[in-house]
């Protein structure tokens, strides 16, 4: 089960997400579902079906877990390949 403590070790694809903060004003406030993830980007599909590619290093993401809990994750922390992020050990960031 995905929790705020182990979110780093889970897949982000399919989770609802919102760009809470960004150094680029155009990315701030974008929300939808994660449809793809690479080392440096997260692709979000918005409510109209448009896909937006957001660089991880410039954003603070707010993920909504299946139980409704909202978790903010700094993109700099998750700027790693998804398959390597799942295996990596993390210090407490939350």
N, C-alpha and C positions, 0 to 999 in steps of 0.2 A: 504494500500500500504506500502511496506517495504522501509524504508529510513535509512540512516546512524544513525539518531537520535533514531529510534525505533527498530533497528535490534535485540536487546536483547529480545524484546517481541514477536519475530516471530520464526517460525520453521526454522531450518537450513537445514533439509533434502531436497535434491534436488538442493541446491545452489552450484555453482562452488566454489571451495576453493583451496587455496595454503598454504602450511606451509611456512611462510615468514622467521621465525626465530625459532630456537629450541636449547635447551641446549644439545640435543642429535643430533650429526651430521648426523646420518642416516635418520632422519625425515625431515631435511631441504630440501626444494624444491619439496616435494611431492605435486602433484596437481591432481584434479579430481572433482568428485561430492560427496557430503555428502549423504551416504546411510543409516546411522544409528547414533544415538547419545545416550550415557548413561551419568550418572553423571560425570564420570571421563574420558571418551574417546569419540572420534569422529572417525567413520569408513568412510574412503574415498575410492571410487572406481576410479582407474586410467583409462587412455585411453585404456589399454589392457584388462580391465575387472578384474584386480587383486584388492583385497580389502586389505587396510592397516588400522590398528587400531592405532591411535595416541593419547597418553595421553594428556589431555587438559592442565595440569599444567606446562608442559615443552615447550609449543609452543605458537607462535604468529601466528594467522590465518588471512589470507587475503581472505575475502569473496567477490564475485562479485555479486552485486544485479541485478535483472532483467533489470534495466535500464542502466546497464553497469558500475555503480559507484563501485569502489573498497573500501572496508572498512576493516581496520585492527582491530582485536579483540584479546586481551590478553586472553589466555586460562584460567588463574587463575580467571578471572572475571566471566567466564561462567561455572566454575567447580561446577555445581549444576544440579540437575535433570531437564531435559527439561520442564516437566510439572510445576515445581516450578519456574523456571527461567521466564517463560512467565507471571506468576502472580506477580513476585517480582517488586518492584520499585527500580530504579537505579538513582544514582546521575549522573551528566554529566561526561562521560568518554571520549567523543569525542570532 
